[in-house]
Amino acid sequence: MTIRFGILTISDRSSRGERADASGPALADLVRAQNWLVTEQAILPDEESAIRAALTDWVDSRKFDVILTTGGTGFAPRDVTPEATRAVIERDAPGLAEVMRSESMKKTPHAMLSRAVAGIRKRTLIVNLPGSPKGALENLQTILPVLSHAVQLLSDDPASEASH
């Protein structure tokens, strides 16, 4: 099954060109290694309204099955990605965020500071990932085994019943 991904990097410094985005390209490489498609990538500043607008536009374009965000999930005052995501999702997918935090806790106690969320808008899954390339990749690898099935379920694919 081919899954279409959008990858949205949330970073003030990267959006201003002061620092190269390392997480977005690393995530794209991992997605492509699964033989899935990266349909679009973008970088935005830590601005809740801009993040909300991009997520809404990307979902409404129907070009994506999964949207990954990277960055803006911590405790810093400008970390607003979870708030923006909550504002656009229609249904929570808490198990994904829970398992990412749980697995990350095995590597660093800082994982308990993650405020990342996951949820569904229409037929698109949106998942917040950490901003560091290492953390983003580790978290995505944790949920990779269920993404195909999640997309099948969201698309009402009759084949999704076969894997129960």
C-alpha positions in Angstrom: 0.0 0.0 0.0 1.3 3.4 -1.0 0.9 6.1 1.7 1.1 9.8 0.9 2.9 11.9 3.5 3.2 15.6 4.1 6.0 16.7 6.4 5.7 20.0 8.2 8.7 21.3 10.1 7.9 23.8 12.9 10.9 26.0 13.7 11.4 29.7 14.0 15.1 29.5 13.1 14.7 27.1 10.2 11.8 29.2 8.8 14.1 32.3 8.9 17.0 30.4 7.2 19.2 30.6 10.3 19.4 26.8 10.7 19.1 24.0 8.2 16.1 21.8 8.7 17.5 18.3 9.6 14.4 16.6 10.9 12.1 17.1 7.9 14.6 15.6 5.4 15.5 12.7 7.9 11.8 11.9 8.2 11.4 12.0 4.4 14.2 9.6 4.0 12.6 7.1 6.4 9.2 7.4 4.8 10.7 6.8 1.3 12.7 3.8 2.7 9.2 2.3 3.4 8.3 2.8 -0.3 5.8 5.5 0.6 5.5 8.9 -0.9 6.5 12.3 0.4 4.0 14.5 -1.4 5.0 17.8 0.2 7.4 19.3 2.8 7.3 22.8 4.3 8.9 24.8 7.1 6.8 27.1 9.3 7.6 29.3 12.3 6.2 28.5 15.7 3.0 30.4 15.1 -0.2 28.6 16.1 -2.4 30.3 13.4 0.1 29.4 10.6 0.3 25.8 11.7 -3.5 25.5 12.0 -3.9 27.0 8.5 -1.3 24.7 7.0 -2.7 21.6 8.6 -6.2 22.5 7.5 -5.2 23.3 4.0 -3.1 20.1 3.6 -6.0 17.9 4.9 -8.5 19.7 2.7 -6.3 19.3 -0.4 -6.8 15.5 0.0 -3.2 14.9 -1.1 -2.1 13.3 2.1 -2.9 10.2 4.1 -0.6 11.1 6.9 0.8 14.5 8.0 3.9 14.4 10.2 4.9 17.6 12.1 8.3 17.9 13.6 9.1 20.5 16.3 7.2 22.7 18.7 6.1 19.9 21.1 8.0 20.8 24.2 7.6 23.2 27.1 9.1 26.3 25.6 6.7 29.3 25.4 6.7 29.2 21.6 6.1 25.4 21.4 2.5 25.5 20.1 2.3 22.6 17.7 0.0 20.4 19.9 -2.4 23.3 20.4 -2.6 24.0 16.7 -3.1 20.3 16.0 -5.8 19.9 18.6 -7.6 22.9 17.0 -7.8 21.1 13.6 -8.3 17.4 14.5 -11.8 16.0 14.8 -10.8 12.8 16.6 -7.9 12.0 18.9 -5.6 9.1 18.4 -4.0 9.0 21.9 -2.5 5.6 21.6 0.1 6.8 19.1 1.3 9.6 21.3 1.2 7.3 24.3 3.4 4.6 22.7 5.8 7.2 21.4 6.3 8.7 24.8 6.5 5.2 26.4 9.2 4.0 24.0 11.1 7.3 24.2 11.2 7.0 28.0 13.4 3.9 27.6 16.0 6.2 26.0 15.6 9.5 27.9 13.7 10.9 30.8 13.1 14.0 28.7 10.4 12.1 26.9 8.0 12.9 29.7 8.3 16.5 28.6 6.8 15.8 25.2 3.3 17.3 24.6 3.0 15.7 21.2 -0.5 14.6 20.1 -2.0 12.6 17.2 -5.4 12.8 15.7 -7.6 12.5 12.7 -9.1 15.2 10.5 -11.4 13.8 7.8 -9.4 10.9 6.4 -6.0 12.1 7.3 -3.9 11.1 10.3 -1.8 14.0 11.9 1.1 13.0 14.1 3.3 15.4 16.1 7.0 14.4 16.4 9.9 15.9 18.3 12.0 18.5 16.6 15.3 16.7 17.0 16.2 14.4 14.1 17.0 11.6 16.4 13.8 12.0 18.4 11.6 12.4 15.3 13.0 9.3 13.7 12.8 7.2 16.9 9.2 8.2 17.4 8.2 7.6 13.8 9.9 4.2 13.9 7.8 3.3 16.9 4.5 3.8 15.1 5.6 2.6 11.6 4.1 -0.9 12.1 0.5 0.4 12.4 0.5 3.2 9.8 -0.6 1.1 6.8 -3.5 -0.4 8.8 -4.5 3.1 10.1 -4.6 4.5 6.6 -6.6 1.5 5.4 -9.1 2.1 8.2 -9.3 5.8 7.5 -9.9 5.1 3.8 -12.6 2.5 4.4 -10.5 0.0 2.6 -12.3 -3.4 2.8 -8.9 -5.1 3.1 -8.5 -3.5 6.6 -10.9 -6.1 8.0 -8.6 -8.9 6.9 -5.8 -7.9 9.4 -8.0 -8.0 12.5 
